Structures are given as structure tokens and as C-alpha cells.
Amino acid sequence: MTANPQPQPRDYSSLLSHSARNRMPSAIRSLFPAELIPGMVSLLSGKPNSETFPFQRILLELKPAIHPEGKVETVAIEGSDLDIALQYSATSGIPKLVDWIEEFQSHVHARARTKEANKPGEVWRCSFGNGSQDLLTKTFEALIDEGDSVVLESPAYSGILPSLVAHKAKMFEAETDSEGVEPTALDALLTKWTTDPATSSAPFPKFLYTTPTGANPSGTSASDDRKRAVLAVIRKHNLLLLEDDPYYFLSFQGLTPDADPAKRQRGKSYFQLEAQDEFGVGRVLRFDSFSKILSAGLRLGFVTGPKEILDAIDLDTSSRNLQTSGTSQAIAFALLSKWGIDGFLRHADNVARFYQDRLERFESSARTILTASPSIASWVRPTAGMFLWIKLNLPPSPSSDQGDSFDLISHKAKAAGVLALPGVAFKPPSADAERKTSAYVRTSFSQVPLDQVDTAFTRLRGVVEEAWREAGLEIPA
């Protein structure tokens, strides 16, 4: 691969969709910041008076295990903080929380907070959404017109596919290996775009989508060197990179018992790496989530990236759902401001150790049951997250020599009393409507009772063995 990383100008207006370019700002919300100007008398909005709200205080009790000494701690939300939480607020997020998160991103990813810049893309900021899924959907709305092309790592997180289908995007797959997106193959795909019959009729893609840490579903993680190589390809071909990284803090690499959460080495993000050379910034949009670390029900995620694109996302929010839940934001801020950055990292490492321990037990059971002779499965050990991506040894099907797990997992395994997701759920639909196949199955070790794991894998093995019997074949040794 020869990827020349010389920068090209960032013309964000050409990347935005027609709907994003034509979206009108909210006449009311665009003036919210002016209400904070000292001495300003606001007759602006129809905010209900907080004196009429029936809530006096929100008191949260933290689990004893959270405190280093096992103490029970409480977090209170009251006074002006509660008034702000219960009121209409800034579209991008409650200012105190946004400021905390931007400082956090600057600390964790070694990116200086920049308010002024000479070139587009140099100013980055954060915006909150109802989980990173909400922000991804709004990013697609901001970037994609009907018929636009996008490149997705394959397999890709299945949650983004319905939105891309709804936007009528043309989806193309980037090859992956044990470190995620394979840069040589990606470069070849983009270099041949206008000459390859498979892509020549489609517009050149606007972005690459990837989950670089504990990828869902494969569990793979990209090394720093791999990310640098992918970034070089992105720069060469002038794409954006959507870094969806909800499992970043659930990485098992370097997670030793005595590791200091505040000092231990973590993988560098694409957002960090793009600022570590002279070739310019502004290509990476990073998506983070509190769902895996604090609570999925809080519905809090945040996107970090070029101001020009986040402004378009915020315009969507202001006309769609106005803002993320103020109560959820206030809960998060009260907790984070109490913990500080080091306290959050300590908690995140504890969560990662929890899943690392579950993986050990889950994989041990899978190894004992699924790989007993004759083996009916293989996998690459995940380095983060909460999934084991298993390739089943299946009898050939009419459409694939490696077989297809769809019917077996969707119907036969379900009938046998075990639920999982067939691998084809993580592939974008074919343009020609031909159904794709996959021998893989995604299994999750996050919640299953550990005393039921043997039962689950025994049932899974049983339906695979039955498939071979129905085919009139023996399982290869």
C-alpha cells in the first residue's frame, strides 16, 4: 500500500446532505446562549417557571462496591443544578457537563481544546445525544443524501444498518482481519473505485465507519500502528472516519490487577492519532457512550469532532427532540464531578475487569463444549467488549461452501432453547437483493447467568450436529 497522507482542504459544506444544508436554525434555541450574557433581560422563550416543578431534590445512593473503602456514598442534585436539569437547556448539552466532557476528552485523548483556528476542522467540540446510536443516526442524516456511498467495516454493528437503509445509502464492505479494518484492502477498494465494475457506478464514499475497540460483533481491536495506517488511507482519499467506540474503556489489554487506572496504557484513539502528525485534523468523528459504563437507561452518548459537522447534528436535534434528557445529564454530571477523571477511569477499569472475568468463564465453557472432537466452532479471542464471535463448522449450503447460520440460529437454536444472533445480521444488504450468508454467530457473555452457559453451548452444539445429520454428512475431524 502506498498511501500519500498529504492533506486536502476540508470543505465540510460539500460533505453535508441537502437536508443538513437547508435545515433552518431554531429561532428560539439559537438565542439561548444570549440568555447567559450578564445583565441580559430575557423575554425570549416559553420555558415553564421552575417554581412550578414539584421536585425538590434528587438523591442518588451509590453502590458500596464503587467506593475504594466500600462506603455508601450519595449524590444530590438540588438548587440551581436541579432547576437546570428540569428545564429546557442547550441543544448540545448542559454547559457544565459539556465542559467536563471536553476536558475529559482533552485529557484522555491528548487533544488540546481549541476555540479558534486558521483552517476548517481544527476546532473540535462535543455534543450529547440520547446514546451514541441517536448521534450516529443524526450524523447519517447530516451527511447522506439518497444514493450516496459509505464504506463499513465487515462485519459491522447491526444497529446502524436500518438507518443507512432508510437513507437509501449504498453500502460497501471494507475487509477486516484480527485488527479490524485492513488498510491495504481499503486502499485498493478506494483506488479502484471508478474502474471496478462493483463500484464504478456509485458515488465516491463520504466516510468509513468502524468500531476499533472490541468491535461489535467480532471483538477485535485495532493497534495504534493499524490505526495510523488506516488514517493514512483516509487522508489519501479524503474521507471522513466515523469512530464508534463504546467499548473503548472495556479493553482488557494492559488490565493487570495492579494497573493504575489513571496511568496505565490504553490504545490511542483515531481522534488522538489524527493530531499526532503534521497532516492536519478534522477527519475523525468520535462517538462515545455511557451505556456500557454507567447505565444504558440513562441514554447518554456524546460525539466529538469538527465543529462544522457537530453544528449540523445540533440543528437536527433542535428540530427533532430539542435536547437530551436534562435529568440524565444532571445525574451524569453529579457523579462525574464527584469522581473526577481519575475516579471515572477507576470505575471503568472495574467494569472492564468484570467483563474480563466473565469472558474467561464463558470462553472456557465454549472451548470445552464446542471444540471437543469433532470441533464444531472456532473463534478469535476478543480483546475488549462483551461478545464472542464464533464461526460454526456447518455443512455446505446451496449458496456457500461454509454453510449459513441464519436458519440454524434464528429457528432451530431458538426452538432448542438458546438465543443468539446469526452472522448475516452484521452484513449490509446486497444491492441486488440476493441474500448474503455467514457461518458466524454472535454470542454475548455480558448478562447470561454463568451457571447456564454450559447449557447454552450444549444446545448450540446439538443443533449443529443435527444439521450435519440432516445433510447426511459427518462432521469433519
SETOR-391162 format. One record per residue (C-alpha): x, y, z. Coordinates in steps of 0.5 Angstrom, whole numbers, plus 500, padded with zeros to 3 digits. Layout:
[[X; Y; Z]]
...
***
This chain:
[[500; 500; 500]]
[[503; 507; 498]]
[[498; 512; 502]]
[[500; 519; 501]]
[[498; 523; 507]]
[[498; 530; 504]]
[[492; 534; 507]]
[[487; 536; 502]]
[[482; 542; 504]]
[[477; 540; 509]]
[[470; 543; 505]]
[[465; 541; 510]]
[[459; 544; 506]]
[[461; 539; 501]]
[[460; 533; 505]]
[[454; 536; 508]]
[[447; 533; 506]]
[[442; 537; 502]]
[[437; 537; 509]]
[[443; 539; 513]]
[[445; 545; 509]]
[[438; 547; 508]]
[[436; 546; 515]]
[[433; 552; 519]]
[[436; 554; 526]]
[[431; 555; 531]]
[[429; 562; 532]]
[[429; 561; 540]]
[[434; 556; 541]]
[[439; 560; 537]]
[[439; 565; 542]]
[[439; 561; 548]]
[[447; 563; 549]]
[[445; 570; 549]]
[[441; 569; 556]]
[[447; 568; 559]]
[[450; 575; 558]]
[[451; 578; 564]]
[[445; 584; 565]]
[[441; 581; 560]]
[[433; 581; 561]]
[[430; 575; 557]]
[[423; 575; 555]]
[[425; 570; 549]]
[[422; 563; 551]]
[[416; 560; 553]]
[[420; 556; 559]]
[[416; 554; 565]]
[[418; 557; 571]]
[[422; 552; 575]]
[[418; 554; 582]]
[[412; 550; 579]]
[[416; 544; 579]]
[[414; 539; 584]]
[[421; 536; 585]]
[[426; 539; 591]]
[[432; 534; 591]]
[[434; 528; 587]]
[[438; 524; 592]]
[[442; 518; 589]]
[[446; 513; 593]]
[[452; 509; 590]]
[[453; 502; 591]]
[[458; 501; 596]]
[[463; 497; 592]]
[[464; 503; 588]]
[[468; 507; 594]]
[[475; 504; 595]]
[[474; 503; 602]]
[[467; 500; 601]]
[[463; 506; 604]]
[[456; 508; 602]]
[[456; 515; 598]]
[[451; 519; 596]]
[[450; 524; 590]]
[[445; 530; 591]]
[[442; 534; 585]]
[[439; 541; 588]]
[[438; 548; 588]]
[[440; 551; 581]]
[[443; 545; 579]]
[[436; 541; 579]]
[[433; 547; 576]]
[[437; 547; 570]]
[[436; 539; 570]]
[[429; 540; 570]]
[[429; 546; 565]]
[[430; 547; 557]]
[[437; 547; 556]]
[[443; 548; 551]]
[[442; 543; 545]]
[[449; 541; 545]]
[[448; 539; 553]]
[[448; 542; 560]]
[[454; 547; 559]]
[[457; 544; 566]]
[[457; 537; 563]]
[[459; 539; 556]]
[[465; 543; 559]]
[[467; 537; 564]]
[[467; 532; 558]]
[[471; 537; 553]]
[[476; 537; 559]]
[[476; 529; 560]]
[[477; 528; 552]]
[[483; 533; 552]]
[[486; 529; 558]]
[[484; 522; 555]]
[[486; 523; 548]]
[[491; 529; 549]]
[[488; 534; 544]]
[[488; 541; 546]]
[[482; 545; 547]]
[[482; 550; 541]]
[[477; 555; 541]]
[[480; 559; 535]]
[[483; 556; 528]]
[[486; 558; 522]]
[[483; 552; 518]]
[[477; 549; 518]]
[[477; 542; 522]]
[[482; 545; 527]]
[[476; 547; 532]]
[[473; 541; 536]]
[[468; 540; 541]]
[[463; 535; 544]]
[[455; 535; 544]]
[[451; 530; 547]]
[[445; 525; 545]]
[[440; 520; 547]]
[[446; 515; 547]]
[[451; 514; 541]]
[[446; 511; 537]]
[[442; 517; 537]]
[[448; 521; 535]]
[[450; 516; 529]]
[[443; 517; 526]]
[[444; 524; 526]]
[[450; 524; 523]]
[[448; 520; 518]]
[[442; 525; 517]]
[[447; 531; 516]]
[[452; 527; 511]]
[[448; 523; 507]]
[[443; 524; 501]]
[[440; 519; 497]]
[[445; 514; 493]]
[[451; 517; 497]]
[[456; 511; 498]]
[[459; 509; 505]]
[[464; 504; 507]]
[[463; 500; 513]]
[[468; 495; 516]]
[[465; 488; 515]]
[[462; 485; 520]]
[[459; 492; 522]]
[[455; 494; 528]]
[[448; 492; 526]]
[[445; 498; 530]]
[[447; 502; 524]]
[[444; 499; 518]]
[[437; 500; 519]]
[[438; 508; 519]]
[[443; 507; 513]]
[[438; 503; 509]]
[[433; 509; 511]]
[[437; 514; 508]]
[[438; 510; 502]]
[[446; 510; 502]]
[[450; 505; 498]]
[[454; 501; 503]]
[[460; 498; 501]]
[[464; 493; 506]]
[[472; 494; 508]]
[[475; 488; 509]]
[[478; 486; 516]]
[[482; 482; 520]]
[[484; 481; 527]]
[[486; 488; 528]]
[[480; 491; 525]]
[[480; 495; 518]]
[[485; 492; 513]]
[[489; 498; 511]]
[[492; 495; 504]]
[[485; 492; 502]]
[[481; 499; 504]]
[[487; 503; 500]]
[[485; 498; 494]]
[[478; 499; 494]]
[[478; 506; 494]]
[[484; 507; 489]]
[[480; 502; 484]]
[[473; 506; 486]]
[[472; 509; 479]]
[[474; 503; 475]]
[[472; 497; 479]]
[[465; 495; 476]]
[[463; 493; 483]]
[[464; 501; 485]]
[[464; 505; 479]]
[[457; 507; 478]]
[[457; 509; 485]]
[[459; 516; 488]]
[[466; 516; 492]]
[[464; 515; 499]]
[[464; 520; 504]]
[[466; 516; 510]]
[[469; 510; 513]]
[[465; 507; 519]]
[[469; 503; 524]]
[[469; 500; 532]]
[[476; 500; 533]]
[[476; 497; 540]]
[[472; 491; 542]]
[[469; 491; 535]]
[[461; 489; 535]]
[[461; 483; 534]]
[[468; 481; 532]]
[[471; 483; 539]]
[[477; 485; 535]]
[[481; 492; 537]]
[[486; 496; 532]]
[[493; 497; 535]]
[[496; 504; 534]]
[[500; 502; 528]]
[[494; 500; 525]]
[[490; 506; 526]]
[[496; 510; 523]]
[[496; 506; 517]]
[[488; 507; 516]]
[[489; 514; 518]]
[[494; 515; 512]]
[[489; 512; 507]]
[[483; 516; 510]]
[[488; 522; 508]]
[[490; 520; 502]]
[[483; 519; 499]]
[[480; 525; 503]]
[[475; 521; 507]]
[[472; 522; 514]]
[[472; 517; 519]]
[[467; 515; 524]]
[[470; 512; 530]]
[[464; 509; 534]]
[[468; 507; 540]]
[[463; 505; 546]]
[[468; 499; 549]]
[[474; 504; 549]]
[[474; 503; 557]]
[[472; 496; 557]]
[[479; 494; 554]]
[[483; 488; 557]]
[[489; 490; 554]]
[[494; 492; 560]]
[[489; 491; 565]]
[[493; 488; 570]]
[[491; 487; 578]]
[[496; 493; 580]]
[[495; 497; 574]]
[[494; 505; 576]]
[[487; 507; 572]]
[[490; 514; 572]]
[[497; 512; 569]]
[[496; 505; 565]]
[[497; 505; 558]]
[[491; 505; 553]]
[[490; 505; 546]]
[[491; 511; 542]]
[[484; 513; 539]]
[[484; 515; 532]]
[[482; 522; 535]]
[[488; 523; 538]]
[[492; 520; 533]]
[[490; 525; 527]]
[[493; 530; 531]]
[[500; 527; 532]]
[[503; 529; 526]]
[[503; 535; 521]]
[[498; 533; 516]]
[[492; 536; 519]]
[[486; 534; 523]]
[[478; 535; 522]]
[[477; 528; 519]]
[[475; 524; 525]]
[[468; 524; 529]]
[[469; 520; 535]]
[[463; 517; 539]]
[[463; 515; 546]]
[[457; 512; 550]]
[[456; 512; 558]]
[[451; 506; 557]]
[[457; 501; 558]]
[[460; 504; 564]]
[[455; 508; 568]]
[[448; 506; 565]]
[[444; 504; 559]]
[[438; 507; 561]]
[[441; 514; 562]]
[[441; 514; 554]]
[[447; 519; 554]]
[[452; 519; 549]]
[[457; 524; 546]]
[[460; 526; 540]]
[[467; 529; 539]]
[[469; 532; 532]]
[[470; 538; 528]]
[[465; 544; 530]]
[[462; 545; 523]]
[[459; 538; 523]]
[[457; 538; 530]]
[[453; 544; 529]]
[[449; 540; 523]]
[[448; 535; 528]]
[[446; 540; 533]]
[[441; 543; 528]]
[[438; 536; 527]]
[[437; 536; 535]]
[[434; 542; 536]]
[[428; 541; 531]]
[[427; 534; 533]]
[[428; 533; 540]]
[[431; 539; 543]]
[[436; 536; 547]]
[[438; 530; 551]]
[[434; 529; 558]]
[[437; 534; 563]]
[[435; 529; 569]]
[[440; 524; 566]]
[[445; 529; 564]]
[[445; 532; 571]]
[[446; 525; 574]]
[[452; 524; 570]]
[[455; 531; 572]]
[[454; 530; 579]]
[[457; 523; 579]]
[[463; 525; 575]]
[[464; 532; 578]]
[[464; 528; 585]]
[[469; 522; 582]]
[[473; 527; 578]]
[[477; 524; 571]]
[[481; 519; 576]]
[[475; 516; 579]]
[[472; 515; 573]]
[[478; 511; 570]]
[[478; 507; 576]]
[[471; 505; 576]]
[[471; 504; 568]]
[[477; 499; 570]]
[[473; 496; 575]]
[[468; 495; 570]]
[[473; 492; 565]]
[[475; 487; 570]]
[[468; 485; 571]]
[[467; 483; 564]]
[[474; 480; 563]]
[[473; 475; 569]]
[[466; 473; 565]]
[[470; 472; 559]]
[[475; 468; 562]]
[[469; 463; 564]]
[[465; 464; 558]]
[[470; 462; 553]]
[[473; 456; 558]]
[[466; 453; 557]]
[[466; 455; 550]]
[[472; 451; 549]]
[[470; 445; 553]]
[[464; 444; 549]]
[[464; 447; 542]]
[[472; 445; 541]]
[[471; 438; 543]]
[[473; 433; 538]]
[[470; 433; 533]]
[[470; 441; 534]]
[[464; 445; 531]]
[[467; 452; 532]]
[[473; 457; 532]]
[[474; 464; 534]]
[[479; 469; 536]]
[[479; 471; 543]]
[[476; 478; 544]]
[[481; 484; 547]]
[[475; 488; 549]]
[[468; 489; 550]]
[[462; 483; 551]]
[[462; 479; 545]]
[[465; 472; 543]]
[[464; 472; 535]]
[[464; 464; 534]]
[[465; 461; 527]]
[[461; 455; 526]]
[[463; 449; 523]]
[[457; 448; 519]]
[[455; 443; 513]]
[[455; 447; 506]]
[[449; 450; 504]]
[[447; 452; 496]]
[[450; 459; 497]]
[[456; 458; 501]]
[[461; 452; 502]]
[[462; 454; 509]]
[[455; 454; 511]]
[[450; 459; 513]]
[[448; 460; 520]]
[[442; 464; 519]]
[[436; 459; 519]]
[[440; 455; 525]]
[[441; 460; 529]]
[[434; 464; 528]]
[[430; 458; 528]]
[[433; 451; 530]]
[[437; 454; 536]]
[[431; 458; 539]]
[[427; 452; 539]]
[[432; 449; 542]]
[[432; 454; 548]]
[[438; 458; 546]]
[[438; 465; 543]]
[[444; 469; 539]]
[[445; 473; 533]]
[[446; 470; 526]]
[[453; 473; 523]]
[[449; 475; 517]]
[[445; 481; 521]]
[[452; 484; 521]]
[[453; 485; 514]]
[[449; 491; 510]]
[[444; 488; 505]]
[[446; 487; 498]]
[[444; 492; 492]]
[[442; 486; 488]]
[[437; 484; 494]]
[[441; 477; 494]]
[[441; 475; 501]]
[[448; 474; 504]]
[[451; 468; 508]]
[[455; 468; 514]]
[[458; 462; 518]]
[[458; 466; 524]]
[[454; 467; 530]]
[[455; 473; 536]]
[[454; 471; 543]]
[[454; 475; 549]]
[[457; 474; 556]]
[[455; 480; 559]]
[[449; 478; 562]]
[[448; 471; 562]]
[[448; 467; 568]]
[[454; 463; 569]]
[[451; 457; 571]]
[[447; 457; 565]]
[[453; 458; 560]]
[[454; 450; 559]]
[[447; 449; 558]]
[[447; 454; 552]]
[[453; 452; 549]]
[[451; 444; 549]]
[[444; 446; 546]]
[[448; 450; 541]]
[[453; 444; 539]]
[[446; 440; 539]]
[[443; 444; 533]]
[[450; 444; 529]]
[[451; 436; 530]]
[[443; 436; 528]]
[[445; 440; 522]]
[[450; 435; 520]]
[[446; 429; 521]]
[[440; 432; 516]]
[[445; 434; 511]]
[[447; 426; 511]]
[[454; 428; 513]]
[[459; 427; 518]]
[[463; 433; 522]]
[[470; 433; 519]]
[[475; 432; 524]]
***
